[in-house]
Amino acid sequence: MLALLLSGLTLSSVSRAAAVPPISRECEIKAAFIYNFTKFVEWPGGSLADPRAPFVIGVLGDSGCDAALEQLASDHQISGHPIEVRKVASAQEVKSLQILYVGRTQDPQFAALASTIPVSPVLTVGESATFVSAGGMVNFVQQDNKLRFEINVHSAAQAGLRVSAQLLKLAMSVRGSS
């Protein structure tokens, strides 16, 4: 499954300066998943009307995977749009994103923003046991030493996002489906 989702994406082991901590393999894989989620999620028309507009991935708090997302952004585009990674702290900032990544220690901050997210076409991706039940859309889960994910299709639909059946088949669980 991972090979299918990560097809077309190579994770380079670029040598980094000693001052910059190395990116963990787990964070590289999460960044690759996030990039590939964009191929299986449809945002409403007009979300990126300007062809030069960046596809923006926001990071709530200190996730530890910021560097992996920034590396991905420097190496890839999404549907012809450059990728931009931003730190996010407020509900107003969330409205300008296409994806919000929430680290496992950021549940209280996500809860404070969660009421504004359903009205914005923002794919939320997290990594805590309570993320999906709190309204998150895609949650990373460790299962048998493998990184898997679960999807809350109800939350995605509320935000105007369509998740493809292909991605739903790859999920370890799908919540909120009829």
Secondary structure, DSSP 8 states (H G I E B T S, - for coil): -HHHHTTT---------TTS----HHHHHHHHHHHHHTTTEE--TTTT-STT--EEEEEES--S-HHHHHHHHHH-EETTEEEEEEEE-SHHHHTT-SEEEE-TT-HHHHHHHTTTGGGS--EEEE-STTTTTTT-SEEEEEETTEEEEEEEHHHHHHTT-EE-HHHHHHSSEEES--
